[in-house]
Amino acid sequence: MTRYRAARNYRTAALLAGSAGVYGFTGQTSSYSDVNSCNNSNNNITSNHSNALVTPEPMNLHQKLSPEARAAEFVTTQCIIQGVPGCTVAVIKDGELIWSYCYGYSDVANNQLLTPYSIMRIASVTKPLTATGIAILIQHAKISQDETVYDLLERLTSERAKKIRTSLKKKYPNFYETHCKKIKILHLCNHTAGLRHYNSNEEYLSTKRFHSLMGVLANFATEDILFEPGTKYYYSSYGYIMLGLIIEAVSNMKYEDFMQEEVLKPLGMNHTFLETDHQKIIPNQAKQYIRKVVDHGRASDYVVDEGGSKKVYEIARGGEKRPKYKDCKIRKLSNAPYSDSTIKVSSGGFMSCAIDVARFGNEVVLGDFLSKRIQKMVFETNLIIRPKNEENLDEDDEEENDDIEDFGYKDIEYGLGWHVYRKILDPLTYTVEEICHGGGANGGCAHLLILPQKKISVAVLMNLQQAKPTISRDIAKFFYNDY
């Protein structure tokens, strides 16, 4: 595993756009603690002079043409276009953290700027984390990807496995005796199990508190599956709730404890937390935002009942087309409405910082955290062909999805918890060009991109719902050949 030294060379530019803070580090050796103290100092300056435009020292031509300066300018521009309150970026190349960048606010109302370790919701980037937990169990020969859920639970003897098995038989006998006999671990990992995704905004923005992963099954386990497992792709967060249950059954540990001991601690992800208690104070946690609209009836809107009054929020996509919010009242920035993340613990429940997320991608995809045999299995995919004779496929509403990458029935390549994009060199040869995963949650979105051929890992976190964190692809281009 790559060792992350305490000191790094950070290269970037420092800017202020209007009253929004933009901070990065360049041309000096800094420890992680130095990074935080620099940002805290910047916060104090901005808090005292929130309306003043602070002009950084002029950059020379070399600095202006540096990849860090160009990347910083690009990120700043994109955040202004999209109306993003805050964004953090981390870039790792050849196992070294070469760039960390922050734009904007952790807390808009109190003029608190983001730091490299600001914590945001990473939403469905949780799925590769959960899939890594499954890969660890496969690596230790605890489970097989080709084993069905039913066969697995029937042979396990741990106390948690017995409890889960008994609950399934009692509460959801048809689901367990019929569907679980067909659903394999692989099907759950690559969204081919036939389980549905959230089918309403009441589920997506659920305020109900679930005290266990088993409790979430009440949302879908009484229903028939959508298709024969293994025959089609249909993105499903509930499939990853099942994987969380499998982790608990096999390890005889709570999902949160297993992930902490087997994934987070070994990878040094000390700023990554599971959001299971909204009252818990998490250091450096950024506030979450949405842009509220007032015109009803738009297809991309959803309505939330807040204290008896109906409020409409926009699901914003395609950031470049967003009108300037200062000229458009329908896009007024607001705090994200309350929701409870216990409905998505193992599918979208983690919060983290950009540096931790980039580190995770680098170690799991490019490092030696998993054995080469397991890595090959995780990222080896088959093209799942979209059926041509299904009448209802054109009716899929992709706008309702919380995953940045893909949703619904479509041609796609998806490994064990990762989107995998390959370049065909000839009929028998290909190279993996890109491995990634995105996610969108109530008040935030994230994207993790790994380019195996370039040995680059890029993480982008934003504290605005349905913005465009896939700017990670453009950010990576600035660092292809400069290090």
Sequence and secondary structure as in RCSB ss.txt:
>XXXX:A:sequence
MTRYRAARNYRTAALLAGSAGVYGFTGQTSSYSDVNSCNNSNNNITSNHSNALVTPEPMNLHQKLSPEARAAEFV
TTQCIIQGVPGCTVAVIKDGELIWSYCYGYSDVANNQLLTPYSIMRIASVTKPLTATGIAILIQHAKISQDETVY
DLLERLTSERAKKIRTSLKKKYPNFYETHCKKIKILHLCNHTAGLRHYNSNEEYLSTKRFHSLMGVLANFATEDI
LFEPGTKYYYSSYGYIMLGLIIEAVSNMKYEDFMQEEVLKPLGMNHTFLETDHQKIIPNQAKQYIRKVVDHGRAS
DYVVDEGGSKKVYEIARGGEKRPKYKDCKIRKLSNAPYSDSTIKVSSGGFMSCAIDVARFGNEVVLGDFLSKRIQ
KMVFETNLIIRPKNEENLDEDDEEENDDIEDFGYKDIEYGLGWHVYRKILDPLTYTVEEICHGGGANGGCAHLLI
LPQKKISVAVLMNLQQAKPTISRDIAKFFYNDY
>XXXX:A:secstr
     SEEEE    EEETTEEEEE  SEEEEHHHHHHHHHHHHHHHHHTTTS        HHHHHSHHHHHHHHH
HHHHHHHT SEEEEEEEETTEEEEEEEEEEEETTTTEE  TT BEE GGGHHHHHHHHHHHHHHTTS  TTSBHH
HHHHH  SHHHHHHHHHHHHH HHIIIIITTT BHHHHHTT S      SHHHHT     SSHHHHGGGTTTS  
SS TTS     HHHHHHHHHHHHHHHTS HHHHHIIIIIHHHT TT EE   TTS  TTB   EEEE   TT TT
EEEEEETTEEEEEE    GGG   GGG GGGEEEE     GGGGHHHH EEE HHHHHHHHIIIIISSSS HHHH
HHHH    B   SS TTGGG  GGG   SS  SS  B B SSSEEEEEEEETTEEEEEEEEEEEEETTEEEEEEE
ETTTTEEEEEEESBTT  GGGHHHHHHTTSS  
